[in-house]
Amino acid sequence: MLRSLVGSEMCIRDSFGIVQIDGHKIDMLYSVELENAQGEIIRMPAMRAWLIAIIDVATRAIIGYSISPYENYNQYDVLMAVHNSIVPHEKIKFTHKGLEYPENGGYPSLSIPETQWATFDMIMLDNAKSHLAGNTVDKLLNNVKCTVNFGSVATPETRGIVERFFKTLETGGLHRLPGTTGSYIGDTKRNEPEKECVKYQITYNDICELLEYLIAEYNNSAHSSLENQTPLQVMERRIKQAGMQPYILPLEQRKDIEKLTYFTEERTVRGGYSTGSKPHIAFLGTKYHAYDRQIPIDMINKKAYIEVNPADVSHVDLYDTHGIFIANLVAIGEWGRRPHSLRTHKAALARKNKNKEENSVFSPNLSLYEDELRENAKKSRRERTKTAITESEMGNPYKNSKSTKPIK
């Protein structure tokens, strides 16, 4: 059961009582590699990434976050931040000298074991479309089982705590480094970031490592609003000494959080003897077949459900209407041979629809889409960012380039 929200003062003081979530475009550029007309590998600046952070109102601790390299973040990035705030934090292996975790780990679930698999009572959101998506609200209410509090339109002061965190992160960290864009175009901290991110070969992976480190340091920094104590100190004292225990998710409910970004869709099984094809389902304009077992013939022309991981739609899981697992399905052709996200799949389909006269049913749409991105990457920062993301998903980065796979 959720803790009662009747006593608002008590809820505000409780760790994991109320949390705020918001997205912030990072004031720092990174670079990607691409091949020029002479076949040489060169570096060029990419788009700025997004940080979606969840902060505990009572203690000011960042309990989870996600990073999105896309031009705009979406509902799955929001749900991934929620996922990362509940699932125990895992340390990464820093590749840069000087970056290391504080002694206590820097994150609540590492520093305070009592917070592992802790969920919050209320989450405060703004009215951004990615937050308002029905799937997001449904997952928060039914899987996380928390109250959702939407702020008024264009009133960021209702999320002032997380906004102040973003300002502290920028002024105390990112604005001091090469490649920073500063707070605005005329900021004196801005020193040709497009050139600096190329000169210092700043990658997306560097941004991920840097944010992991800075957030761990933030959680261990004294706050004036906390009487010069750190967020983790306040959280530990309230949990261990004051008995303000957060709600810990039972074992049987943890699978729902592990698959928080997944979604299900109803589909009809097609094929069979009458069509001369194996039983299959259609999703995103693509056929999906079972590869390790056969879909039962008696399911032909009947409803079923597929469970989709938006991070990789090269395969999906098929369930019958009673929720019983039937088979893992893989997309036909190149769609199933190369892992790729829902965003990439939709973008490749959009490209195909624009160029129908150039495509046949046998065209490898992912490769054509990738080739088009590479060509446009030479003249567009947006396109070269998409190129880096697509190649990272498909496991085909440019030669000698650092991995751009998101750490979190």
N, C-alpha and C positions, 0 to 999 in steps of 0.2 A: 504494500500500500504506500501511496505517496504521503509525505509528511503534509500535515495540514497547512494551507496557505492563509488561514484566517488570521493568525498572528503575523502580520507583515514584517514587523520589526524583527521577530525571531527568524523569519525566513531570510531576511537580508543579512543577518549575522551568521547563519549556517553556511558552512562550506557546501557547495553544490546545491544550495537552495535556489538561487537565481543566477543565471549566466546570460551573457550578452554575446551575440555573434554578428560579425560584419566583415565585409571584404574591403581590401585596400590595395590600390595599384602601387607596387613597389617603386620607390624613387631610385631605380638603378637599372642600367641596361646590361645585357649580356650579348655575346656574339655567337654566331654559328658558322660552320664551315660549308662551303659550296664550291663547285667546280666551275671555273671560268671557261671562256671559249677556247683557250689554249690548252685546256685539260689540267690546269694547275689548281691546287686546293688553296682557296683564299678564305679569309674571315671577313664577315660583314655583320653589322649590328642587327639584333632582332627586336621584337616588341618587349615591353615591360611585362613582367609576370604579376599575378595577383596573389595576395596572401589573405586567406579566410581564417580568422582566429576566433576562438571561444574563450572568454575570460570569466572567471568566477567573481561575481560582484562583491562578495563578503571579504575575500582575501586578496583580490587583484591578481591572482595567479592565472597564467595561461594554461588551461588544462588540455588543449588540443588545437590543431590547426591543419590546414591543407594548403597546397600551392598549386596554382593553375597557370600554365604558360600561354593559355589562349587569350585572345583579345578581350573576351568577356568571360567571366566564370558563370557556371550554370548550377542547376539544382543538385547535380551529382557531386560537384565540388563542395557544396554546402553540406551534403550528407556525409561526404568523406571526412570533413572537419569534425562533424558530430561523432562519426565512427572512431576517429583518432582520439577524441576526448574521453571515450568510454573504455575502449580496448587498451590494456596496459601498454605504455609507451615502450618502444624498442629502440635501443641505442643504434646509431649508425657508426660506421667506421670513417672517421675524418681522413681526408687525403691531404689536407694542408697542415703544415707544421704550425703550432701555436693554437690550433683549435682543438679543444678538449672539453669534456664535460666537467662541471663542478663535482666536488667529492660526493655530494648527495644525489647526483644524477640530473638535477636541474628541472625535473618534471614531477608533478604530484605522485603519479603511480610508481615512480622510481624511488622517490624520497620517502613516501609514506605508504607502506603496503596496504594500509586500511582503505586506501582510495582506489585500489584496483577493481575495475568493473563497476565503479560508482556511477550512478546516473543523477541527473539534476531534476529539480521539481518544476522549474519554469525557465523557458528560454525566450529572450527578448530579441525580436527580429525587426528589420525595417521592412518597407513595402517593395523592395526590389523584386523583380519578376522571378529570379532564381529562388528567392525565399518563399514566394507565394504559390509556387507550383503545387498542384494538388498532391502529387506524389510525396513532396517534401513534408507537407503538413500531415499527411496520413501516416508517414513513417514516424514522425515525432510523437504523434498522439498514440499510435497503436504499438509501435516497437519500443521506443524510448519511454513511452508512457509519461510524458511531461506536459505541462500546460504551455501553450503557445501564446505569447504576448506580442502583438504587432503594434509598432509605434505609428504615430501619425505621419502622413506623407510629408517629406521634406523637413523633418524635424530631427536632425542627428543628435540633438541634445539629450534625447531619450536614451541614447546609447553612448553617453559621454565617456563612460569608463573605458570602453574598448577603443573609442576614438583617441583618448589620451594615450593609450598604450601605443597606437600606431605612431603618434607624434614622437613619443619617447624613443621608439625603435628607430625612427628615421634620424632624429637629431643626435641621438647618442651613439648611433651605429652606422647606418648606411650613408648618411651625408658626409661622413669622414673618409669615405673610400673612393678610389678612382671609379669612374663610370657612373657616379651619381648624377641624377637629373635635377637635384635640388627640389624645393617645394613648388617652384613655378619657373617660368621661362627666364625671368630676369634674376633669379637667385644667384648670389655671388659664389655659392658653393658649386655651381654648375660650371664645368670647365671642359667643354666639348666632349660630352659623354660618349658620343658616337665614335670618336677617335680613340678614347681611352679604353673602352670595352674591347676594341680590336687590338690595341697596343698591348694590353695586359692579358689578352686571351681569356677574358672572363666568360665562363660557360654557365648554362642553366644549372648544372650540378653544383657549381661554385655558389650560386645564389641559394640553392637548397641547403647546402652545408652551413653557409653563413647564417641563414635564418634559424636553423636548428641550434646553432651555438648562441646567437644573440638572445633567443627566447629563453634558453636555459640560464643565461646570465641575468636576464630581466627577472626571472622568478627568484633569483638569489640576491637581488639588489634591494637596499632599504628604500622604503617609500615614506614620504612625509605624512601621507594620509593614514599610514599604519603605525604611526609613532616611531618612525625610523626602524621598523622591523621589515623583514623580507616577507613576500607573500607565502613562501613555503613555511617559514617559522610560524606565522599566524595560523595557517591552515593546520599544521601539526599540533599546535597548542590547543586549538579549539576542538580538534577531533580526539586527541589523547587525554587532555586534561579536563576540558569542559564537557566531554561526552557528546559533542555535536556530530554524531556519526552520519555519514551520507548513506543513502539507500544503495545497497549492493545488489547487482543483478543476479538472480538465481542461475544456476548452471543451465537449466533447460531453456532459458531465454537468451543465452549469449550467442547462439547461432544466428538469431535474428539480427543482432547487432553486427556480427561478422559479415553478414550479407546485406547490410543496410542500404548500399547503393544499388543493389540488384532490383529488378522489377519483373513482373509477370504480365503476360498477354495471352488472351484466348486465341486459339487457332484451330482450324479444321484440318484433319489429316486427309491428304489426297493420295492419288495413285491407285495401285492394285491391278488386277488382271484386266479390267476393262480399259485401262489406259496404257497398259504395257510398261508401267514404271513402278519402281519400288515405292512403298509408302513413304511419304515425306510431308513436310509442312513448308509453307512459304512465309518468309519474314524479310522485310526490307527489300522487297523485289528480288529475293534470292531463295532458291530451294535448299532445304536442310535435310540431309539423310542421316540415319543411324549408321555408325561405322563399326561399332563393337558388338552390336546385337541387332536383331530385326524388330521393327515396329510391328506389333501383332496385326494380322490382316483384319481382325474384327474391329479395329479402330478406324478403318477407312470410312471417310465421310462423317466421322464423329468429332465432337469438340474435344479439345485437349488444351493444356496450358504449357507455355514455355517460360523458363526462368532465364533471364538475360543479365549478363554482367556487362554494363556499359563500357567498361575498360577494354573488353575483348569480345566482339560479337562474331568471331570466326566459328564459334560453337555455342550451343545453348543446351539446356536440360529440358527434357520433355516429361510431363506429368499427366496422368489422366484426371478426370473431373473429381476424383476422390482424393487427389493429392498424392497418389502413389507414383513413385519414380518409374519411368518406362525405359528411357535411354538417353544417352548423350548424343546430340545431333551436331553434325559438322556441315558447314556451307559448301556448296559445290564449287569446283574450280579454284581459282586463286583466292576467292573470298575465304575459303577454308584452310588454305595452305599458309597464309600469312596472318598472324594476329594483328588486329586493328580495332580501334575504338568505334563506338556508335557514331561519334562526330565525324570521324574519317570516312566511315561507310556512307553516311548521308551526303557528305561532300563529294565523294566519288560518284554517287548516283546522280547528284545534281549536275556534275560535269557531263556525265553520260547523256542525260536528257537534253543538255544544251547542244550536244554534238551527235545527235542520233544518226545523221547521214554518214558519220565517220566510224560508226560502231556496228559490229555484227554481234550475234548472240554469243560468239566465241571470244569476243574481245576481253583481254585481261584488264578490267576497268581500274583495278588498284594500281597497276603498273603505269597505265596511261595517265591516271590522275597524278601519280608521283612524278612522272616525266614532265607533266605540265607545270607542276609546282616548281620543279628544279629550274625550268626555263624562265618562269616568272620571278623566281627568287633573285635573279641578277639585278632586277630593277625595283622590287617591292619588298620592304621590310616585313610587311604582313605575310607575304607569300613565303619568304625564307623562314619565317617562324613556323608556319604550317609545315614546310618541308622537313624541318628538324623534328617536329613532333611526330609526323607520319613515319619518318625513317626510324625514330626511336621505338615506336610501337611495333613496327614490323621487323625489328631486329636487323636493320640494314643501314647503320650509320655510315657517314662518310669515312674513308680510310684515315686512320690516325686521330679521329675526333674523339673527344671525351663523351662518355655516356650522357644523354639528356633525359634518361628515365627519371621521373619524379621520385624522390626519396620518400615523400609522404603525400 
